[in-house]
Amino acid sequence: MANAQPKHPELSNEAVERLHEQLVTCMERKGLRSTTQRRLVTDLFFRANGHLSIDDLLARVRRKDPNVGYATVYRTLKLLVECGLANERQFGDGKTRFEIRDDAEHHDHLICLSCGRIVEFEEARIEELQEQVAERHGFLVSSHKHELYGVCADCQREGKPGGDGRRTGKRTGAGASGARARR
């Protein structure tokens, strides 16, 4: 599932530097030191602005330094998650992807089962409905993930099959509401 669609503009140098400072603080608490390779991995991750697998990030890192290994990228991404600077995401294809964690901006995902495209979106009505449902059931929500799986407009036009192997085209049944992803 490549073709991740970033929703946010590229981070400024100041924002990337703030993330690095937060990481250094976390590493100091854990008794870890900063290395040149770790700094390269985190810098490229913070500037990537999308949903990256370890292999995606490793390819970017190796273009800058071919001596960086898979284990370094893996451990660095795990550290970013532990420090609260990245989120791990599973989108149903067996690959783990990582994105910068931003508690100030929540978003959900549309995932194409044909081409792997990931579209981020925000929808206030969904958020309001979730709050109402939780309140009705006396539930205090601490976090949530909302992922919608289907076939993107491009794959539908091209007649590519969805995740269930069926060809796409006309939408019928429960999915025929006419809702479309915003790009």
Contacts in CASP RR format, 6 or more apart in sequence:
PFRMAT RR
TARGET T0000
AUTHOR 0000-0000-0000
METHOD contacts of the structure
MODEL  1
MANAQPKHPELSNEAVERLHEQLVTCMERKGLRSTTQRRLVTDLFFRANG
HLSIDDLLARVRRKDPNVGYATVYRTLKLLVECGLANERQFGDGKTRFEI
RDDAEHHDHLICLSCGRIVEFEEARIEELQEQVAERHGFLVSSHKHELYG
VCADCQREGKPGGDGRRTGKRTGAGASGARARR
1 91 0 8 1.000
1 93 0 8 1.000
1 95 0 8 1.000
1 97 0 8 1.000
1 111 0 8 1.000
1 112 0 8 1.000
1 116 0 8 1.000
1 117 0 8 1.000
1 118 0 8 1.000
2 56 0 8 1.000
2 116 0 8 1.000
3 115 0 8 1.000
3 116 0 8 1.000
3 117 0 8 1.000
3 118 0 8 1.000
4 50 0 8 1.000
4 51 0 8 1.000
4 52 0 8 1.000
4 97 0 8 1.000
4 117 0 8 1.000
4 118 0 8 1.000
5 50 0 8 1.000
5 117 0 8 1.000
5 118 0 8 1.000
5 119 0 8 1.000
5 120 0 8 1.000
5 183 0 8 1.000
6 49 0 8 1.000
6 50 0 8 1.000
6 120 0 8 1.000
7 107 0 8 1.000
7 120 0 8 1.000
7 121 0 8 1.000
8 49 0 8 1.000
8 102 0 8 1.000
8 105 0 8 1.000
9 49 0 8 1.000
10 47 0 8 1.000
10 49 0 8 1.000
11 19 0 8 1.000
11 46 0 8 1.000
11 47 0 8 1.000
11 49 0 8 1.000
11 100 0 8 1.000
15 46 0 8 1.000
16 43 0 8 1.000
16 46 0 8 1.000
16 47 0 8 1.000
19 42 0 8 1.000
19 46 0 8 1.000
19 85 0 8 1.000
19 100 0 8 1.000
20 39 0 8 1.000
20 42 0 8 1.000
20 43 0 8 1.000
20 46 0 8 1.000
22 83 0 8 1.000
22 85 0 8 1.000
23 42 0 8 1.000
23 79 0 8 1.000
23 80 0 8 1.000
23 83 0 8 1.000
23 85 0 8 1.000
24 34 0 8 1.000
26 79 0 8 1.000
26 82 0 8 1.000
26 83 0 8 1.000
26 84 0 8 1.000
26 85 0 8 1.000
27 33 0 8 1.000
27 34 0 8 1.000
27 79 0 8 1.000
27 83 0 8 1.000
30 82 0 8 1.000
32 79 0 8 1.000
37 65 0 8 1.000
37 67 0 8 1.000
37 68 0 8 1.000
37 72 0 8 1.000
38 72 0 8 1.000
38 76 0 8 1.000
38 79 0 8 1.000
40 61 0 8 1.000
40 64 0 8 1.000
40 65 0 8 1.000
40 68 0 8 1.000
41 57 0 8 1.000
41 61 0 8 1.000
41 68 0 8 1.000
41 72 0 8 1.000
41 73 0 8 1.000
41 76 0 8 1.000
41 77 0 8 1.000
42 76 0 8 1.000
42 80 0 8 1.000
44 57 0 8 1.000
44 60 0 8 1.000
44 61 0 8 1.000
44 64 0 8 1.000
45 52 0 8 1.000
45 57 0 8 1.000
45 76 0 8 1.000
45 77 0 8 1.000
45 80 0 8 1.000
45 86 0 8 1.000
45 98 0 8 1.000
45 100 0 8 1.000
46 100 0 8 1.000
48 56 0 8 1.000
48 57 0 8 1.000
48 60 0 8 1.000
49 100 0 8 1.000
50 99 0 8 1.000
50 100 0 8 1.000
51 89 0 8 1.000
51 91 0 8 1.000
51 97 0 8 1.000
51 98 0 8 1.000
51 99 0 8 1.000
51 118 0 8 1.000
52 60 0 8 1.000
52 97 0 8 1.000
52 98 0 8 1.000
52 99 0 8 1.000
53 95 0 8 1.000
53 96 0 8 1.000
53 97 0 8 1.000
53 98 0 8 1.000
54 70 0 8 1.000
54 73 0 8 1.000
54 74 0 8 1.000
54 77 0 8 1.000
54 96 0 8 1.000
54 98 0 8 1.000
55 95 0 8 1.000
56 97 0 8 1.000
57 73 0 8 1.000
57 77 0 8 1.000
57 98 0 8 1.000
58 68 0 8 1.000
58 69 0 8 1.000
58 70 0 8 1.000
58 73 0 8 1.000
61 68 0 8 1.000
61 73 0 8 1.000
62 68 0 8 1.000
62 69 0 8 1.000
77 86 0 8 1.000
77 98 0 8 1.000
80 86 0 8 1.000
80 98 0 8 1.000
81 87 0 8 1.000
81 88 0 8 1.000
81 98 0 8 1.000
84 101 0 8 1.000
85 100 0 8 1.000
85 101 0 8 1.000
86 98 0 8 1.000
86 99 0 8 1.000
86 100 0 8 1.000
86 101 0 8 1.000
87 98 0 8 1.000
87 99 0 8 1.000
87 100 0 8 1.000
87 101 0 8 1.000
88 96 0 8 1.000
88 97 0 8 1.000
88 98 0 8 1.000
89 96 0 8 1.000
89 97 0 8 1.000
89 98 0 8 1.000
89 99 0 8 1.000
89 109 0 8 1.000
89 145 0 8 1.000
90 96 0 8 1.000
90 97 0 8 1.000
91 97 0 8 1.000
91 109 0 8 1.000
91 111 0 8 1.000
91 116 0 8 1.000
91 118 0 8 1.000
91 147 0 8 1.000
92 111 0 8 1.000
92 149 0 8 1.000
93 116 0 8 1.000
97 118 0 8 1.000
105 122 0 8 1.000
106 122 0 8 1.000
106 127 0 8 1.000
107 120 0 8 1.000
107 121 0 8 1.000
107 122 0 8 1.000
108 120 0 8 1.000
108 121 0 8 1.000
108 122 0 8 1.000
108 123 0 8 1.000
108 126 0 8 1.000
108 145 0 8 1.000
108 146 0 8 1.000
108 147 0 8 1.000
108 148 0 8 1.000
109 118 0 8 1.000
109 119 0 8 1.000
109 120 0 8 1.000
109 121 0 8 1.000
109 145 0 8 1.000
109 146 0 8 1.000
109 147 0 8 1.000
109 148 0 8 1.000
110 118 0 8 1.000
110 119 0 8 1.000
110 121 0 8 1.000
110 147 0 8 1.000
110 148 0 8 1.000
110 150 0 8 1.000
110 152 0 8 1.000
110 181 0 8 1.000
111 117 0 8 1.000
111 118 0 8 1.000
111 119 0 8 1.000
111 147 0 8 1.000
111 148 0 8 1.000
111 149 0 8 1.000
111 150 0 8 1.000
112 118 0 8 1.000
112 119 0 8 1.000
112 150 0 8 1.000
112 151 0 8 1.000
112 152 0 8 1.000
112 155 0 8 1.000
113 149 0 8 1.000
113 150 0 8 1.000
113 151 0 8 1.000
113 162 0 8 1.000
113 163 0 8 1.000
113 164 0 8 1.000
114 150 0 8 1.000
114 151 0 8 1.000
114 152 0 8 1.000
114 155 0 8 1.000
114 160 0 8 1.000
114 161 0 8 1.000
114 162 0 8 1.000
114 163 0 8 1.000
114 168 0 8 1.000
115 152 0 8 1.000
115 154 0 8 1.000
115 155 0 8 1.000
115 160 0 8 1.000
117 152 0 8 1.000
117 154 0 8 1.000
119 152 0 8 1.000
119 181 0 8 1.000
119 183 0 8 1.000
121 181 0 8 1.000
121 182 0 8 1.000
126 146 0 8 1.000
130 141 0 8 1.000
130 144 0 8 1.000
130 146 0 8 1.000
131 141 0 8 1.000
133 139 0 8 1.000
134 140 0 8 1.000
134 141 0 8 1.000
149 163 0 8 1.000
150 162 0 8 1.000
150 163 0 8 1.000
151 160 0 8 1.000
151 162 0 8 1.000
151 163 0 8 1.000
151 168 0 8 1.000
152 181 0 8 1.000
153 180 0 8 1.000
153 181 0 8 1.000
155 162 0 8 1.000
155 168 0 8 1.000
156 168 0 8 1.000
156 169 0 8 1.000
159 167 0 8 1.000
159 168 0 8 1.000
159 169 0 8 1.000
160 167 0 8 1.000
160 168 0 8 1.000
161 167 0 8 1.000
161 168 0 8 1.000
162 168 0 8 1.000
171 178 0 8 1.000
END
